[in-house]
Amino acid sequence: MLAGPPRHPPARLDLAFVAPYELGTDKLEAAIRAAGPRTLADVVAFDVFRGGSLAEHERSVAFHLVFQAKDRTLSDDDVQRARERIVKGVEELGARLR
């Protein structure tokens, strides 16, 4: 039997990180997933940018994150705490928030 639609709405967040080019998108995504809370339901890279004001060895990678709890609607504070954990986790790889 199919489950119905989720009872609690998702929270969505886009984050872009500047990282050395040799740091693959897959490693950035893995760091996001590792640092994120259990409510992190999905991570999708949707944009990669090189050039402009970025150094020659850098690129910007943007991710769309979806958070969703099964038992409650997430608060802004929940998402903000998750964001802080994720940014810290990615910064440990040598990337920075754009």
Secondary structure, DSSP 8 states (H G I E B T S, - for coil): ----S-SS--EEEEEEEEEETTS-HHHHHHHHHHHS-TTEEEEEEEEEE-STTS-TTEEEEEEEEEE--SSS---HHHHHHHHHHHHHHHHTTT-EE-
